[in-house]
Amino acid sequence: MRLKLLIPTTTLILTATVLAVATSGLLSPQQAGPADGTITHSAGIGIYNKAEATTACTNINWGELNPKSSITKTIYVKNTGNATETLNLETADWNPTIAASVLTLSWDKENATLIAGQVVAATLTLTMGEDLETVDSFEFNIIIKAST
């Protein structure tokens, strides 16, 4: 039996529900739909609308999505724990799965360190590719991991 050293990990799960609506089920350069994301997170990290970190960010409204375009949103991440953490971003549970091939989520805080009590601005960028399949609506989870 192998034993592993477990490192405490605080996982922040941003559940992003993104809806794109278009005529005939296809998005075109002239058409786009609304997109919203719901945010949840675990203890040790907080997500906020402003740098003061007083109002929790519970929703991201991505606005209109257009082919071959990017939308950026700023959130504020606060280390509410006592140890320095390293931040990482992942996405999961794309529904429908084809959405993962036409959308990409990235951010500017990959592998950034966050000391206890520190608040940093994080820019999330949702990029839509040019090859759009028939996607009337979609959703996915945004997972921000903070590990010591």
Phi and psi in radians as a Rosetta constraint file:
Dihedral C 1 N 2 CA 2 C 2 CIRCULARHARMONIC -1.646 0.35
Dihedral N 2 CA 2 C 2 N 3 CIRCULARHARMONIC 2.393 0.35
Dihedral C 2 N 3 CA 3 C 3 CIRCULARHARMONIC -1.835 0.35
Dihedral N 3 CA 3 C 3 N 4 CIRCULARHARMONIC 2.441 0.35
Dihedral C 3 N 4 CA 4 C 4 CIRCULARHARMONIC -1.982 0.35
Dihedral N 4 CA 4 C 4 N 5 CIRCULARHARMONIC 2.518 0.35
Dihedral C 4 N 5 CA 5 C 5 CIRCULARHARMONIC -1.397 0.35
Dihedral N 5 CA 5 C 5 N 6 CIRCULARHARMONIC 2.088 0.35
Dihedral C 5 N 6 CA 6 C 6 CIRCULARHARMONIC -1.591 0.35
Dihedral N 6 CA 6 C 6 N 7 CIRCULARHARMONIC 2.227 0.35
Dihedral C 6 N 7 CA 7 C 7 CIRCULARHARMONIC -1.758 0.35
Dihedral N 7 CA 7 C 7 N 8 CIRCULARHARMONIC 2.259 0.35
Dihedral C 7 N 8 CA 8 C 8 CIRCULARHARMONIC -1.014 0.35
Dihedral N 8 CA 8 C 8 N 9 CIRCULARHARMONIC 2.313 0.35
Dihedral C 8 N 9 CA 9 C 9 CIRCULARHARMONIC -2.256 0.35
Dihedral N 9 CA 9 C 9 N 10 CIRCULARHARMONIC 2.260 0.35
Dihedral C 9 N 10 CA 10 C 10 CIRCULARHARMONIC -1.777 0.35
Dihedral N 10 CA 10 C 10 N 11 CIRCULARHARMONIC 2.175 0.35
Dihedral C 10 N 11 CA 11 C 11 CIRCULARHARMONIC -1.956 0.35
Dihedral N 11 CA 11 C 11 N 12 CIRCULARHARMONIC 2.256 0.35
Dihedral C 11 N 12 CA 12 C 12 CIRCULARHARMONIC -1.868 0.35
Dihedral N 12 CA 12 C 12 N 13 CIRCULARHARMONIC 2.139 0.35
Dihedral C 12 N 13 CA 13 C 13 CIRCULARHARMONIC -1.895 0.35
Dihedral N 13 CA 13 C 13 N 14 CIRCULARHARMONIC 2.036 0.35
Dihedral C 13 N 14 CA 14 C 14 CIRCULARHARMONIC -1.747 0.35
Dihedral N 14 CA 14 C 14 N 15 CIRCULARHARMONIC 1.945 0.35
Dihedral C 14 N 15 CA 15 C 15 CIRCULARHARMONIC -1.586 0.35
Dihedral N 15 CA 15 C 15 N 16 CIRCULARHARMONIC 1.897 0.35
Dihedral C 15 N 16 CA 16 C 16 CIRCULARHARMONIC -1.769 0.35
Dihedral N 16 CA 16 C 16 N 17 CIRCULARHARMONIC 2.025 0.35
Dihedral C 16 N 17 CA 17 C 17 CIRCULARHARMONIC -1.777 0.35
Dihedral N 17 CA 17 C 17 N 18 CIRCULARHARMONIC 1.985 0.35
Dihedral C 17 N 18 CA 18 C 18 CIRCULARHARMONIC -2.051 0.35
Dihedral N 18 CA 18 C 18 N 19 CIRCULARHARMONIC 2.150 0.35
Dihedral C 18 N 19 CA 19 C 19 CIRCULARHARMONIC -1.977 0.35
Dihedral N 19 CA 19 C 19 N 20 CIRCULARHARMONIC 2.270 0.35
Dihedral C 19 N 20 CA 20 C 20 CIRCULARHARMONIC -2.168 0.35
Dihedral N 20 CA 20 C 20 N 21 CIRCULARHARMONIC 2.119 0.35
Dihedral C 20 N 21 CA 21 C 21 CIRCULARHARMONIC -2.066 0.35
Dihedral N 21 CA 21 C 21 N 22 CIRCULARHARMONIC 2.354 0.35
Dihedral C 21 N 22 CA 22 C 22 CIRCULARHARMONIC -2.638 0.35
Dihedral N 22 CA 22 C 22 N 23 CIRCULARHARMONIC 2.771 0.35
Dihedral C 22 N 23 CA 23 C 23 CIRCULARHARMONIC -1.093 0.35
Dihedral N 23 CA 23 C 23 N 24 CIRCULARHARMONIC 2.435 0.35
Dihedral C 23 N 24 CA 24 C 24 CIRCULARHARMONIC 1.049 0.35
Dihedral N 24 CA 24 C 24 N 25 CIRCULARHARMONIC 0.293 0.35
Dihedral C 24 N 25 CA 25 C 25 CIRCULARHARMONIC 1.346 0.35
Dihedral N 25 CA 25 C 25 N 26 CIRCULARHARMONIC 0.109 0.35
Dihedral C 25 N 26 CA 26 C 26 CIRCULARHARMONIC -2.063 0.35
Dihedral N 26 CA 26 C 26 N 27 CIRCULARHARMONIC 2.470 0.35
Dihedral C 26 N 27 CA 27 C 27 CIRCULARHARMONIC -1.641 0.35
Dihedral N 27 CA 27 C 27 N 28 CIRCULARHARMONIC 2.414 0.35
Dihedral C 27 N 28 CA 28 C 28 CIRCULARHARMONIC -2.226 0.35
Dihedral N 28 CA 28 C 28 N 29 CIRCULARHARMONIC 2.953 0.35
Dihedral C 28 N 29 CA 29 C 29 CIRCULARHARMONIC -1.007 0.35
Dihedral N 29 CA 29 C 29 N 30 CIRCULARHARMONIC -0.397 0.35
Dihedral C 29 N 30 CA 30 C 30 CIRCULARHARMONIC -1.620 0.35
Dihedral N 30 CA 30 C 30 N 31 CIRCULARHARMONIC -0.158 0.35
Dihedral C 30 N 31 CA 31 C 31 CIRCULARHARMONIC -2.207 0.35
Dihedral N 31 CA 31 C 31 N 32 CIRCULARHARMONIC 2.555 0.35
Dihedral C 31 N 32 CA 32 C 32 CIRCULARHARMONIC -2.725 0.35
Dihedral N 32 CA 32 C 32 N 33 CIRCULARHARMONIC 2.876 0.35
Dihedral C 32 N 33 CA 33 C 33 CIRCULARHARMONIC -2.149 0.35
Dihedral N 33 CA 33 C 33 N 34 CIRCULARHARMONIC 2.959 0.35
Dihedral C 33 N 34 CA 34 C 34 CIRCULARHARMONIC -1.248 0.35
Dihedral N 34 CA 34 C 34 N 35 CIRCULARHARMONIC 2.729 0.35
Dihedral C 34 N 35 CA 35 C 35 CIRCULARHARMONIC -2.517 0.35
Dihedral N 35 CA 35 C 35 N 36 CIRCULARHARMONIC 2.231 0.35
Dihedral C 35 N 36 CA 36 C 36 CIRCULARHARMONIC -2.249 0.35
Dihedral N 36 CA 36 C 36 N 37 CIRCULARHARMONIC 2.678 0.35
Dihedral C 36 N 37 CA 37 C 37 CIRCULARHARMONIC -2.346 0.35
Dihedral N 37 CA 37 C 37 N 38 CIRCULARHARMONIC 2.370 0.35
Dihedral C 37 N 38 CA 38 C 38 CIRCULARHARMONIC -1.754 0.35
Dihedral N 38 CA 38 C 38 N 39 CIRCULARHARMONIC 2.382 0.35
Dihedral C 38 N 39 CA 39 C 39 CIRCULARHARMONIC -1.979 0.35
Dihedral N 39 CA 39 C 39 N 40 CIRCULARHARMONIC 2.290 0.35
Dihedral C 39 N 40 CA 40 C 40 CIRCULARHARMONIC -2.291 0.35
Dihedral N 40 CA 40 C 40 N 41 CIRCULARHARMONIC 2.734 0.35
Dihedral C 40 N 41 CA 41 C 41 CIRCULARHARMONIC -2.715 0.35
Dihedral N 41 CA 41 C 41 N 42 CIRCULARHARMONIC 2.849 0.35
Dihedral C 41 N 42 CA 42 C 42 CIRCULARHARMONIC -1.680 0.35
Dihedral N 42 CA 42 C 42 N 43 CIRCULARHARMONIC 3.051 0.35
Dihedral C 42 N 43 CA 43 C 43 CIRCULARHARMONIC -1.115 0.35
Dihedral N 43 CA 43 C 43 N 44 CIRCULARHARMONIC 2.646 0.35
Dihedral C 43 N 44 CA 44 C 44 CIRCULARHARMONIC 1.801 0.35
Dihedral N 44 CA 44 C 44 N 45 CIRCULARHARMONIC -0.384 0.35
Dihedral C 44 N 45 CA 45 C 45 CIRCULARHARMONIC -2.422 0.35
Dihedral N 45 CA 45 C 45 N 46 CIRCULARHARMONIC 2.522 0.35
Dihedral C 45 N 46 CA 46 C 46 CIRCULARHARMONIC -2.192 0.35
Dihedral N 46 CA 46 C 46 N 47 CIRCULARHARMONIC 2.616 0.35
Dihedral C 46 N 47 CA 47 C 47 CIRCULARHARMONIC -2.085 0.35
Dihedral N 47 CA 47 C 47 N 48 CIRCULARHARMONIC 2.292 0.35
Dihedral C 47 N 48 CA 48 C 48 CIRCULARHARMONIC -2.331 0.35
Dihedral N 48 CA 48 C 48 N 49 CIRCULARHARMONIC 2.799 0.35
Dihedral C 48 N 49 CA 49 C 49 CIRCULARHARMONIC -1.396 0.35
Dihedral N 49 CA 49 C 49 N 50 CIRCULARHARMONIC -0.523 0.35
Dihedral C 49 N 50 CA 50 C 50 CIRCULARHARMONIC -2.306 0.35
Dihedral N 50 CA 50 C 50 N 51 CIRCULARHARMONIC 2.794 0.35
Dihedral C 50 N 51 CA 51 C 51 CIRCULARHARMONIC -1.075 0.35
Dihedral N 51 CA 51 C 51 N 52 CIRCULARHARMONIC -0.419 0.35
Dihedral C 51 N 52 CA 52 C 52 CIRCULARHARMONIC -1.174 0.35
Dihedral N 52 CA 52 C 52 N 53 CIRCULARHARMONIC -0.276 0.35
Dihedral C 52 N 53 CA 53 C 53 CIRCULARHARMONIC 0.948 0.35
Dihedral N 53 CA 53 C 53 N 54 CIRCULARHARMONIC 0.791 0.35
Dihedral C 53 N 54 CA 54 C 54 CIRCULARHARMONIC -1.943 0.35
Dihedral N 54 CA 54 C 54 N 55 CIRCULARHARMONIC -0.427 0.35
Dihedral C 54 N 55 CA 55 C 55 CIRCULARHARMONIC -2.001 0.35
Dihedral N 55 CA 55 C 55 N 56 CIRCULARHARMONIC 2.010 0.35
Dihedral C 55 N 56 CA 56 C 56 CIRCULARHARMONIC -1.105 0.35
Dihedral N 56 CA 56 C 56 N 57 CIRCULARHARMONIC 2.458 0.35
Dihedral C 56 N 57 CA 57 C 57 CIRCULARHARMONIC -1.584 0.35
Dihedral N 57 CA 57 C 57 N 58 CIRCULARHARMONIC 1.973 0.35
Dihedral C 57 N 58 CA 58 C 58 CIRCULARHARMONIC -1.930 0.35
Dihedral N 58 CA 58 C 58 N 59 CIRCULARHARMONIC -0.076 0.35
Dihedral C 58 N 59 CA 59 C 59 CIRCULARHARMONIC -2.675 0.35
Dihedral N 59 CA 59 C 59 N 60 CIRCULARHARMONIC 2.462 0.35
Dihedral C 59 N 60 CA 60 C 60 CIRCULARHARMONIC -2.026 0.35
Dihedral N 60 CA 60 C 60 N 61 CIRCULARHARMONIC 2.141 0.35
Dihedral C 60 N 61 CA 61 C 61 CIRCULARHARMONIC -1.737 0.35
Dihedral N 61 CA 61 C 61 N 62 CIRCULARHARMONIC 1.887 0.35
Dihedral C 61 N 62 CA 62 C 62 CIRCULARHARMONIC -1.325 0.35
Dihedral N 62 CA 62 C 62 N 63 CIRCULARHARMONIC -0.245 0.35
Dihedral C 62 N 63 CA 63 C 63 CIRCULARHARMONIC 1.362 0.35
Dihedral N 63 CA 63 C 63 N 64 CIRCULARHARMONIC -2.625 0.35
Dihedral C 63 N 64 CA 64 C 64 CIRCULARHARMONIC -1.442 0.35
Dihedral N 64 CA 64 C 64 N 65 CIRCULARHARMONIC 2.386 0.35
Dihedral C 64 N 65 CA 65 C 65 CIRCULARHARMONIC -1.806 0.35
Dihedral N 65 CA 65 C 65 N 66 CIRCULARHARMONIC 2.290 0.35
Dihedral C 65 N 66 CA 66 C 66 CIRCULARHARMONIC -2.230 0.35
Dihedral N 66 CA 66 C 66 N 67 CIRCULARHARMONIC 2.548 0.35
Dihedral C 66 N 67 CA 67 C 67 CIRCULARHARMONIC -0.995 0.35
Dihedral N 67 CA 67 C 67 N 68 CIRCULARHARMONIC 2.560 0.35
Dihedral C 67 N 68 CA 68 C 68 CIRCULARHARMONIC 1.007 0.35
Dihedral N 68 CA 68 C 68 N 69 CIRCULARHARMONIC 0.587 0.35
Dihedral C 68 N 69 CA 69 C 69 CIRCULARHARMONIC -2.321 0.35
Dihedral N 69 CA 69 C 69 N 70 CIRCULARHARMONIC 2.934 0.35
Dihedral C 69 N 70 CA 70 C 70 CIRCULARHARMONIC -2.255 0.35
Dihedral N 70 CA 70 C 70 N 71 CIRCULARHARMONIC 2.571 0.35
Dihedral C 70 N 71 CA 71 C 71 CIRCULARHARMONIC -2.167 0.35
Dihedral N 71 CA 71 C 71 N 72 CIRCULARHARMONIC 2.328 0.35
Dihedral C 71 N 72 CA 72 C 72 CIRCULARHARMONIC -2.018 0.35
Dihedral N 72 CA 72 C 72 N 73 CIRCULARHARMONIC 2.516 0.35
Dihedral C 72 N 73 CA 73 C 73 CIRCULARHARMONIC -2.381 0.35
Dihedral N 73 CA 73 C 73 N 74 CIRCULARHARMONIC 2.500 0.35
Dihedral C 73 N 74 CA 74 C 74 CIRCULARHARMONIC -1.871 0.35
Dihedral N 74 CA 74 C 74 N 75 CIRCULARHARMONIC 2.275 0.35
Dihedral C 74 N 75 CA 75 C 75 CIRCULARHARMONIC -2.125 0.35
Dihedral N 75 CA 75 C 75 N 76 CIRCULARHARMONIC 2.941 0.35
Dihedral C 75 N 76 CA 76 C 76 CIRCULARHARMONIC -2.127 0.35
Dihedral N 76 CA 76 C 76 N 77 CIRCULARHARMONIC 2.216 0.35
Dihedral C 76 N 77 CA 77 C 77 CIRCULARHARMONIC -1.857 0.35
Dihedral N 77 CA 77 C 77 N 78 CIRCULARHARMONIC 2.238 0.35
Dihedral C 77 N 78 CA 78 C 78 CIRCULARHARMONIC -2.077 0.35
Dihedral N 78 CA 78 C 78 N 79 CIRCULARHARMONIC 2.302 0.35
Dihedral C 78 N 79 CA 79 C 79 CIRCULARHARMONIC -1.448 0.35
Dihedral N 79 CA 79 C 79 N 80 CIRCULARHARMONIC 1.899 0.35
Dihedral C 79 N 80 CA 80 C 80 CIRCULARHARMONIC -1.652 0.35
Dihedral N 80 CA 80 C 80 N 81 CIRCULARHARMONIC 0.038 0.35
Dihedral C 80 N 81 CA 81 C 81 CIRCULARHARMONIC -1.613 0.35
Dihedral N 81 CA 81 C 81 N 82 CIRCULARHARMONIC -2.874 0.35
Dihedral C 81 N 82 CA 82 C 82 CIRCULARHARMONIC -1.915 0.35
Dihedral N 82 CA 82 C 82 N 83 CIRCULARHARMONIC -0.079 0.35
Dihedral C 82 N 83 CA 83 C 83 CIRCULARHARMONIC -2.071 0.35
Dihedral N 83 CA 83 C 83 N 84 CIRCULARHARMONIC 2.734 0.35
Dihedral C 83 N 84 CA 84 C 84 CIRCULARHARMONIC -1.213 0.35
Dihedral N 84 CA 84 C 84 N 85 CIRCULARHARMONIC 2.379 0.35
Dihedral C 84 N 85 CA 85 C 85 CIRCULARHARMONIC -2.130 0.35
Dihedral N 85 CA 85 C 85 N 86 CIRCULARHARMONIC 2.634 0.35
Dihedral C 85 N 86 CA 86 C 86 CIRCULARHARMONIC -1.893 0.35
Dihedral N 86 CA 86 C 86 N 87 CIRCULARHARMONIC 2.302 0.35
Dihedral C 86 N 87 CA 87 C 87 CIRCULARHARMONIC -1.697 0.35
Dihedral N 87 CA 87 C 87 N 88 CIRCULARHARMONIC 2.480 0.35
Dihedral C 87 N 88 CA 88 C 88 CIRCULARHARMONIC -2.495 0.35
Dihedral N 88 CA 88 C 88 N 89 CIRCULARHARMONIC 2.584 0.35
Dihedral C 88 N 89 CA 89 C 89 CIRCULARHARMONIC -2.024 0.35
Dihedral N 89 CA 89 C 89 N 90 CIRCULARHARMONIC 2.414 0.35
Dihedral C 89 N 90 CA 90 C 90 CIRCULARHARMONIC -2.440 0.35
Dihedral N 90 CA 90 C 90 N 91 CIRCULARHARMONIC 2.783 0.35
Dihedral C 90 N 91 CA 91 C 91 CIRCULARHARMONIC -2.141 0.35
Dihedral N 91 CA 91 C 91 N 92 CIRCULARHARMONIC 2.706 0.35
Dihedral C 91 N 92 CA 92 C 92 CIRCULARHARMONIC -2.730 0.35
Dihedral N 92 CA 92 C 92 N 93 CIRCULARHARMONIC 2.920 0.35
Dihedral C 92 N 93 CA 93 C 93 CIRCULARHARMONIC 0.988 0.35
Dihedral N 93 CA 93 C 93 N 94 CIRCULARHARMONIC 0.796 0.35
Dihedral C 93 N 94 CA 94 C 94 CIRCULARHARMONIC -1.140 0.35
Dihedral N 94 CA 94 C 94 N 95 CIRCULARHARMONIC 2.291 0.35
Dihedral C 94 N 95 CA 95 C 95 CIRCULARHARMONIC -2.399 0.35
Dihedral N 95 CA 95 C 95 N 96 CIRCULARHARMONIC 1.999 0.35
Dihedral C 95 N 96 CA 96 C 96 CIRCULARHARMONIC -1.266 0.35
Dihedral N 96 CA 96 C 96 N 97 CIRCULARHARMONIC 2.823 0.35
Dihedral C 96 N 97 CA 97 C 97 CIRCULARHARMONIC -1.082 0.35
Dihedral N 97 CA 97 C 97 N 98 CIRCULARHARMONIC -0.473 0.35
Dihedral C 97 N 98 CA 98 C 98 CIRCULARHARMONIC -1.081 0.35
Dihedral N 98 CA 98 C 98 N 99 CIRCULARHARMONIC -0.430 0.35
Dihedral C 98 N 99 CA 99 C 99 CIRCULARHARMONIC -1.059 0.35
Dihedral N 99 CA 99 C 99 N 100 CIRCULARHARMONIC -0.559 0.35
Dihedral C 99 N 100 CA 100 C 100 CIRCULARHARMONIC -1.141 0.35
Dihedral N 100 CA 100 C 100 N 101 CIRCULARHARMONIC -0.357 0.35
Dihedral C 100 N 101 CA 101 C 101 CIRCULARHARMONIC -1.543 0.35
Dihedral N 101 CA 101 C 101 N 102 CIRCULARHARMONIC -0.234 0.35
Dihedral C 101 N 102 CA 102 C 102 CIRCULARHARMONIC -2.003 0.35
Dihedral N 102 CA 102 C 102 N 103 CIRCULARHARMONIC -0.151 0.35
Dihedral C 102 N 103 CA 103 C 103 CIRCULARHARMONIC -2.193 0.35
Dihedral N 103 CA 103 C 103 N 104 CIRCULARHARMONIC 2.516 0.35
Dihedral C 103 N 104 CA 104 C 104 CIRCULARHARMONIC -2.343 0.35
Dihedral N 104 CA 104 C 104 N 105 CIRCULARHARMONIC 2.335 0.35
Dihedral C 104 N 105 CA 105 C 105 CIRCULARHARMONIC -1.950 0.35
Dihedral N 105 CA 105 C 105 N 106 CIRCULARHARMONIC 2.288 0.35
Dihedral C 105 N 106 CA 106 C 106 CIRCULARHARMONIC -2.388 0.35
Dihedral N 106 CA 106 C 106 N 107 CIRCULARHARMONIC 3.012 0.35
Dihedral C 106 N 107 CA 107 C 107 CIRCULARHARMONIC -2.675 0.35
Dihedral N 107 CA 107 C 107 N 108 CIRCULARHARMONIC 2.965 0.35
Dihedral C 107 N 108 CA 108 C 108 CIRCULARHARMONIC -1.729 0.35
Dihedral N 108 CA 108 C 108 N 109 CIRCULARHARMONIC 0.288 0.35
Dihedral C 108 N 109 CA 109 C 109 CIRCULARHARMONIC -2.094 0.35
Dihedral N 109 CA 109 C 109 N 110 CIRCULARHARMONIC 0.313 0.35
Dihedral C 109 N 110 CA 110 C 110 CIRCULARHARMONIC -1.073 0.35
Dihedral N 110 CA 110 C 110 N 111 CIRCULARHARMONIC 2.187 0.35
Dihedral C 110 N 111 CA 111 C 111 CIRCULARHARMONIC 1.134 0.35
Dihedral N 111 CA 111 C 111 N 112 CIRCULARHARMONIC 0.274 0.35
Dihedral C 111 N 112 CA 112 C 112 CIRCULARHARMONIC -1.284 0.35
Dihedral N 112 CA 112 C 112 N 113 CIRCULARHARMONIC 2.583 0.35
Dihedral C 112 N 113 CA 113 C 113 CIRCULARHARMONIC -1.760 0.35
Dihedral N 113 CA 113 C 113 N 114 CIRCULARHARMONIC 2.565 0.35
Dihedral C 113 N 114 CA 114 C 114 CIRCULARHARMONIC -2.338 0.35
Dihedral N 114 CA 114 C 114 N 115 CIRCULARHARMONIC 1.996 0.35
Dihedral C 114 N 115 CA 115 C 115 CIRCULARHARMONIC -1.386 0.35
Dihedral N 115 CA 115 C 115 N 116 CIRCULARHARMONIC 2.826 0.35
Dihedral C 115 N 116 CA 116 C 116 CIRCULARHARMONIC -0.927 0.35
Dihedral N 116 CA 116 C 116 N 117 CIRCULARHARMONIC 2.269 0.35
Dihedral C 116 N 117 CA 117 C 117 CIRCULARHARMONIC 1.451 0.35
Dihedral N 117 CA 117 C 117 N 118 CIRCULARHARMONIC -0.179 0.35
Dihedral C 117 N 118 CA 118 C 118 CIRCULARHARMONIC -1.310 0.35
Dihedral N 118 CA 118 C 118 N 119 CIRCULARHARMONIC 2.508 0.35
Dihedral C 118 N 119 CA 119 C 119 CIRCULARHARMONIC -2.069 0.35
Dihedral N 119 CA 119 C 119 N 120 CIRCULARHARMONIC 2.293 0.35
Dihedral C 119 N 120 CA 120 C 120 CIRCULARHARMONIC -2.243 0.35
Dihedral N 120 CA 120 C 120 N 121 CIRCULARHARMONIC 2.561 0.35
Dihedral C 120 N 121 CA 121 C 121 CIRCULARHARMONIC -1.372 0.35
Dihedral N 121 CA 121 C 121 N 122 CIRCULARHARMONIC 2.362 0.35
Dihedral C 121 N 122 CA 122 C 122 CIRCULARHARMONIC -2.200 0.35
Dihedral N 122 CA 122 C 122 N 123 CIRCULARHARMONIC 2.196 0.35
Dihedral C 122 N 123 CA 123 C 123 CIRCULARHARMONIC -1.701 0.35
Dihedral N 123 CA 123 C 123 N 124 CIRCULARHARMONIC 2.064 0.35
Dihedral C 123 N 124 CA 124 C 124 CIRCULARHARMONIC -1.654 0.35
Dihedral N 124 CA 124 C 124 N 125 CIRCULARHARMONIC 2.357 0.35
Dihedral C 124 N 125 CA 125 C 125 CIRCULARHARMONIC -2.167 0.35
Dihedral N 125 CA 125 C 125 N 126 CIRCULARHARMONIC 2.088 0.35
Dihedral C 125 N 126 CA 126 C 126 CIRCULARHARMONIC -1.789 0.35
Dihedral N 126 CA 126 C 126 N 127 CIRCULARHARMONIC 2.056 0.35
Dihedral C 126 N 127 CA 127 C 127 CIRCULARHARMONIC -1.989 0.35
Dihedral N 127 CA 127 C 127 N 128 CIRCULARHARMONIC 2.309 0.35
Dihedral C 127 N 128 CA 128 C 128 CIRCULARHARMONIC -1.828 0.35
Dihedral N 128 CA 128 C 128 N 129 CIRCULARHARMONIC 2.300 0.35
Dihedral C 128 N 129 CA 129 C 129 CIRCULARHARMONIC -1.339 0.35
Dihedral N 129 CA 129 C 129 N 130 CIRCULARHARMONIC 3.136 0.35
Dihedral C 129 N 130 CA 130 C 130 CIRCULARHARMONIC -1.588 0.35
Dihedral N 130 CA 130 C 130 N 131 CIRCULARHARMONIC -0.412 0.35
Dihedral C 130 N 131 CA 131 C 131 CIRCULARHARMONIC -1.608 0.35
Dihedral N 131 CA 131 C 131 N 132 CIRCULARHARMONIC 1.573 0.35
Dihedral C 131 N 132 CA 132 C 132 CIRCULARHARMONIC -1.632 0.35
Dihedral N 132 CA 132 C 132 N 133 CIRCULARHARMONIC 2.241 0.35
Dihedral C 132 N 133 CA 133 C 133 CIRCULARHARMONIC -1.553 0.35
Dihedral N 133 CA 133 C 133 N 134 CIRCULARHARMONIC -3.081 0.35
Dihedral C 133 N 134 CA 134 C 134 CIRCULARHARMONIC -1.306 0.35
Dihedral N 134 CA 134 C 134 N 135 CIRCULARHARMONIC 1.767 0.35
Dihedral C 134 N 135 CA 135 C 135 CIRCULARHARMONIC -2.327 0.35
Dihedral N 135 CA 135 C 135 N 136 CIRCULARHARMONIC 1.830 0.35
Dihedral C 135 N 136 CA 136 C 136 CIRCULARHARMONIC -1.406 0.35
Dihedral N 136 CA 136 C 136 N 137 CIRCULARHARMONIC -0.648 0.35
Dihedral C 136 N 137 CA 137 C 137 CIRCULARHARMONIC -2.689 0.35
Dihedral N 137 CA 137 C 137 N 138 CIRCULARHARMONIC 2.780 0.35
Dihedral C 137 N 138 CA 138 C 138 CIRCULARHARMONIC -2.747 0.35
Dihedral N 138 CA 138 C 138 N 139 CIRCULARHARMONIC 2.843 0.35
Dihedral C 138 N 139 CA 139 C 139 CIRCULARHARMONIC -2.603 0.35
Dihedral N 139 CA 139 C 139 N 140 CIRCULARHARMONIC 2.739 0.35
Dihedral C 139 N 140 CA 140 C 140 CIRCULARHARMONIC -2.797 0.35
Dihedral N 140 CA 140 C 140 N 141 CIRCULARHARMONIC 2.849 0.35
Dihedral C 140 N 141 CA 141 C 141 CIRCULARHARMONIC -1.751 0.35
Dihedral N 141 CA 141 C 141 N 142 CIRCULARHARMONIC 2.411 0.35
Dihedral C 141 N 142 CA 142 C 142 CIRCULARHARMONIC -1.846 0.35
Dihedral N 142 CA 142 C 142 N 143 CIRCULARHARMONIC 2.173 0.35
Dihedral C 142 N 143 CA 143 C 143 CIRCULARHARMONIC -2.069 0.35
Dihedral N 143 CA 143 C 143 N 144 CIRCULARHARMONIC 2.073 0.35
Dihedral C 143 N 144 CA 144 C 144 CIRCULARHARMONIC -1.906 0.35
Dihedral N 144 CA 144 C 144 N 145 CIRCULARHARMONIC 2.061 0.35
Dihedral C 144 N 145 CA 145 C 145 CIRCULARHARMONIC -1.777 0.35
Dihedral N 145 CA 145 C 145 N 146 CIRCULARHARMONIC 2.396 0.35
Dihedral C 145 N 146 CA 146 C 146 CIRCULARHARMONIC -2.110 0.35
Dihedral N 146 CA 146 C 146 N 147 CIRCULARHARMONIC 1.971 0.35
Dihedral C 146 N 147 CA 147 C 147 CIRCULARHARMONIC -2.151 0.35
Dihedral N 147 CA 147 C 147 N 148 CIRCULARHARMONIC 2.561 0.35
